[in-house]
Amino acid sequence: QKEKYTWLILLVIAIIFVILAVHFNSLRLPLAIILMIPLSFVGLFLAFGLSDFTFDKGGFAAFVMLCGITVNAGIYLVSEWLSCRRAWSACHRAESHPERSEGSVRDYLRAFSRKIRPISLTILSTVLGLIPFLFDGPGEVFWFAFAVGTIAGLLFSVAALLLWLPAALMKRPK
């Protein structure tokens, strides 16, 4: 049964990758976003590994929830970053500024400042919405495991968003 869920989670990730590859017309950008997912899973693994909470179907549902919310945050940020790059390129000739042709830290910071509010509100509202399920305690097996796994994973997705995504998006100068 658990192997079936594992394959379903991998299928969800594969479908997300294909959709993002078509949307961004790139393989590198979707890969950067998809690799945020395992980083958010670290929080889920730590929450269950460092505690005596039972990992069950609620934990697997948390995996799917983390895939969606983490990818959503990545899409917001990468789309805005590409928009900032295009806006800069429209005003300036990229050929005369080769360091800016692939994007810059300035574009990323501009995109980050524009999109951090909706990303933060999405994560915060999800965490706050799941807190009532924590009050029922481990006796409510599915919902408690779902809430614990999702909250811990979302906290790690913030680290992935702040540390991994900018590092993955910036190309090294040649």
TORKOL-4160 file (C-alpha; in steps of 0.2 Angstrom, whole numbers, padded with zeros to 4 digits, m for minus):
174
<pt num="1" X="0000" Y="0000" Z="0000"/>
<pt num="2" X="0014" Y="0012" Z="0004"/>
<pt num="3" X="0023" Y="0008" Z="m0012"/>
<pt num="4" X="0007" Y="0013" Z="m0021"/>
<pt num="5" X="0007" Y="0030" Z="m0013"/>
<pt num="6" X="0025" Y="0033" Z="m0016"/>
<pt num="7" X="0022" Y="0030" Z="m0035"/>
<pt num="8" X="0008" Y="0042" Z="m0035"/>
<pt num="9" X="0018" Y="0055" Z="m0027"/>
<pt num="10" X="0032" Y="0053" Z="m0040"/>
<pt num="11" X="0018" Y="0053" Z="m0053"/>
<pt num="12" X="0012" Y="0070" Z="m0046"/>
<pt num="13" X="0030" Y="0077" Z="m0047"/>
<pt num="14" X="0033" Y="0071" Z="m0065"/>
<pt num="15" X="0016" Y="0079" Z="m0071"/>
<pt num="16" X="0021" Y="0095" Z="m0062"/>
<pt num="17" X="0038" Y="0095" Z="m0071"/>
<pt num="18" X="0030" Y="0092" Z="m0088"/>
<pt num="19" X="0018" Y="0106" Z="m0085"/>
<pt num="20" X="0031" Y="0118" Z="m0079"/>
<pt num="21" X="0043" Y="0113" Z="m0094"/>
<pt num="22" X="0029" Y="0118" Z="m0106"/>
<pt num="23" X="0025" Y="0134" Z="m0097"/>
<pt num="24" X="0043" Y="0140" Z="m0095"/>
<pt num="25" X="0049" Y="0133" Z="m0111"/>
<pt num="26" X="0064" Y="0127" Z="m0101"/>
<pt num="27" X="0071" Y="0112" Z="m0092"/>
<pt num="28" X="0082" Y="0121" Z="m0080"/>
<pt num="29" X="0068" Y="0132" Z="m0072"/>
<pt num="30" X="0056" Y="0118" Z="m0069"/>
<pt num="31" X="0070" Y="0107" Z="m0062"/>
<pt num="32" X="0075" Y="0121" Z="m0050"/>
<pt num="33" X="0057" Y="0122" Z="m0044"/>
<pt num="34" X="0054" Y="0103" Z="m0043"/>
<pt num="35" X="0070" Y="0101" Z="m0032"/>
<pt num="36" X="0062" Y="0113" Z="m0019"/>
<pt num="37" X="0049" Y="0099" Z="m0016"/>
<pt num="38" X="0062" Y="0086" Z="m0008"/>
<pt num="39" X="0069" Y="0101" Z="0002"/>
<pt num="40" X="0051" Y="0104" Z="0009"/>
<pt num="41" X="0050" Y="0085" Z="0012"/>
<pt num="42" X="0065" Y="0086" Z="0024"/>
<pt num="43" X="0054" Y="0096" Z="0036"/>
<pt num="44" X="0041" Y="0082" Z="0036"/>
<pt num="45" X="0053" Y="0068" Z="0038"/>
<pt num="46" X="0061" Y="0078" Z="0053"/>
<pt num="47" X="0044" Y="0080" Z="0061"/>
<pt num="48" X="0040" Y="0062" Z="0061"/>
<pt num="49" X="0058" Y="0056" Z="0063"/>
<pt num="50" X="0061" Y="0066" Z="0079"/>
<pt num="51" X="0044" Y="0063" Z="0087"/>
<pt num="52" X="0034" Y="0048" Z="0091"/>
<pt num="53" X="0020" Y="0054" Z="0080"/>
<pt num="54" X="0012" Y="0040" Z="0068"/>
<pt num="55" X="0015" Y="0042" Z="0050"/>
<pt num="56" X="0000" Y="0036" Z="0040"/>
<pt num="57" X="m0011" Y="0041" Z="0026"/>
<pt num="58" X="m0011" Y="0059" Z="0033"/>
<pt num="59" X="0008" Y="0060" Z="0031"/>
<pt num="60" X="0006" Y="0054" Z="0013"/>
<pt num="61" X="m0008" Y="0067" Z="0010"/>
<pt num="62" X="0004" Y="0080" Z="0017"/>
<pt num="63" X="0017" Y="0075" Z="0004"/>
<pt num="64" X="0004" Y="0080" Z="m0010"/>
<pt num="65" X="0000" Y="0096" Z="m0001"/>
<pt num="66" X="0018" Y="0101" Z="0000"/>
<pt num="67" X="0021" Y="0097" Z="m0018"/>
<pt num="68" X="0007" Y="0109" Z="m0023"/>
<pt num="69" X="0011" Y="0123" Z="m0011"/>
<pt num="70" X="0029" Y="0123" Z="m0014"/>
<pt num="71" X="0028" Y="0122" Z="m0032"/>
<pt num="72" X="0015" Y="0137" Z="m0032"/>
<pt num="73" X="0028" Y="0148" Z="m0022"/>
<pt num="74" X="0041" Y="0143" Z="m0035"/>
<pt num="75" X="0030" Y="0147" Z="m0050"/>
<pt num="76" X="0025" Y="0164" Z="m0042"/>
<pt num="77" X="0043" Y="0169" Z="m0040"/>
<pt num="78" X="0051" Y="0162" Z="m0056"/>
<pt num="79" X="0037" Y="0169" Z="m0067"/>
<pt num="80" X="0040" Y="0186" Z="m0059"/>
<pt num="81" X="0059" Y="0185" Z="m0061"/>
<pt num="82" X="0056" Y="0181" Z="m0079"/>
<pt num="83" X="0045" Y="0196" Z="m0081"/>
<pt num="84" X="0058" Y="0207" Z="m0073"/>
<pt num="85" X="0071" Y="0201" Z="m0084"/>
<pt num="86" X="0060" Y="0204" Z="m0100"/>
<pt num="87" X="0056" Y="0221" Z="m0094"/>
<pt num="88" X="0074" Y="0226" Z="m0091"/>
<pt num="89" X="0078" Y="0218" Z="m0108"/>
<pt num="90" X="0065" Y="0228" Z="m0117"/>
<pt num="91" X="0073" Y="0244" Z="m0110"/>
<pt num="92" X="0091" Y="0240" Z="m0113"/>
<pt num="93" X="0101" Y="0230" Z="m0125"/>
<pt num="94" X="0106" Y="0214" Z="m0117"/>
<pt num="95" X="0120" Y="0212" Z="m0130"/>
<pt num="96" X="0129" Y="0227" Z="m0122"/>
<pt num="97" X="0127" Y="0220" Z="m0105"/>
<pt num="98" X="0131" Y="0202" Z="m0106"/>
<pt num="99" X="0130" Y="0200" Z="m0087"/>
<pt num="100" X="0112" Y="0204" Z="m0087"/>
<pt num="101" X="0107" Y="0193" Z="m0102"/>
<pt num="102" X="0103" Y="0178" Z="m0091"/>
<pt num="103" X="0096" Y="0187" Z="m0076"/>
<pt num="104" X="0103" Y="0196" Z="m0061"/>
<pt num="105" X="0102" Y="0197" Z="m0043"/>
<pt num="106" X="0093" Y="0213" Z="m0045"/>
<pt num="107" X="0080" Y="0205" Z="m0055"/>
<pt num="108" X="0078" Y="0191" Z="m0042"/>
<pt num="109" X="0077" Y="0204" Z="m0028"/>
<pt num="110" X="0064" Y="0214" Z="m0037"/>
<pt num="111" X="0053" Y="0198" Z="m0041"/>
<pt num="112" X="0055" Y="0192" Z="m0023"/>
<pt num="113" X="0050" Y="0209" Z="m0016"/>
<pt num="114" X="0034" Y="0209" Z="m0027"/>
<pt num="115" X="0029" Y="0191" Z="m0023"/>
<pt num="116" X="0035" Y="0187" Z="m0006"/>
<pt num="117" X="0018" Y="0194" Z="0001"/>
<pt num="118" X="0006" Y="0182" Z="m0008"/>
<pt num="119" X="0018" Y="0168" Z="m0005"/>
<pt num="120" X="0019" Y="0172" Z="0013"/>
<pt num="121" X="0001" Y="0174" Z="0015"/>
<pt num="122" X="m0002" Y="0157" Z="0006"/>
<pt num="123" X="0010" Y="0148" Z="0018"/>
<pt num="124" X="0004" Y="0157" Z="0034"/>
<pt num="125" X="m0015" Y="0154" Z="0030"/>
<pt num="126" X="m0011" Y="0136" Z="0027"/>
<pt num="127" X="m0002" Y="0134" Z="0043"/>
<pt num="128" X="m0015" Y="0143" Z="0053"/>
<pt num="129" X="m0029" Y="0133" Z="0045"/>
<pt num="130" X="m0020" Y="0117" Z="0050"/>
<pt num="131" X="m0017" Y="0122" Z="0068"/>
<pt num="132" X="m0034" Y="0117" Z="0075"/>
<pt num="133" X="m0030" Y="0099" Z="0069"/>
<pt num="134" X="m0016" Y="0099" Z="0081"/>
<pt num="135" X="m0027" Y="0102" Z="0096"/>
<pt num="136" X="m0035" Y="0085" Z="0094"/>
<pt num="137" X="m0019" Y="0077" Z="0096"/>
<pt num="138" X="m0012" Y="0061" Z="0089"/>
<pt num="139" X="m0029" Y="0052" Z="0093"/>
<pt num="140" X="m0036" Y="0060" Z="0077"/>
<pt num="141" X="m0023" Y="0050" Z="0067"/>
<pt num="142" X="m0026" Y="0056" Z="0049"/>
<pt num="143" X="m0029" Y="0074" Z="0052"/>
<pt num="144" X="m0015" Y="0076" Z="0065"/>
<pt num="145" X="m0002" Y="0068" Z="0054"/>
<pt num="146" X="m0008" Y="0078" Z="0040"/>
<pt num="147" X="m0006" Y="0094" Z="0050"/>
<pt num="148" X="0011" Y="0090" Z="0057"/>
<pt num="149" X="0018" Y="0085" Z="0041"/>
<pt num="150" X="0011" Y="0099" Z="0031"/>
<pt num="151" X="0016" Y="0113" Z="0044"/>
<pt num="152" X="0034" Y="0106" Z="0046"/>
<pt num="153" X="0036" Y="0104" Z="0027"/>
<pt num="154" X="0030" Y="0122" Z="0024"/>
<pt num="155" X="0043" Y="0129" Z="0036"/>
<pt num="156" X="0056" Y="0120" Z="0026"/>
<pt num="157" X="0049" Y="0126" Z="0010"/>
<pt num="158" X="0052" Y="0143" Z="0015"/>
<pt num="159" X="0071" Y="0139" Z="0018"/>
<pt num="160" X="0071" Y="0131" Z="0000"/>
<pt num="161" X="0063" Y="0147" Z="m0007"/>
<pt num="162" X="0075" Y="0158" Z="0002"/>
<pt num="163" X="0091" Y="0148" Z="m0001"/>
<pt num="164" X="0089" Y="0135" Z="m0015"/>
<pt num="165" X="0079" Y="0144" Z="m0028"/>
<pt num="166" X="0090" Y="0160" Z="m0030"/>
<pt num="167" X="0106" Y="0149" Z="m0030"/>
<pt num="168" X="0098" Y="0138" Z="m0044"/>
<pt num="169" X="0091" Y="0152" Z="m0054"/>
<pt num="170" X="0107" Y="0162" Z="m0056"/>
<pt num="171" X="0119" Y="0156" Z="m0069"/>
<pt num="172" X="0138" Y="0157" Z="m0066"/>
<pt num="173" X="0146" Y="0170" Z="m0077"/>
<pt num="174" X="0157" Y="0162" Z="m0091"/>
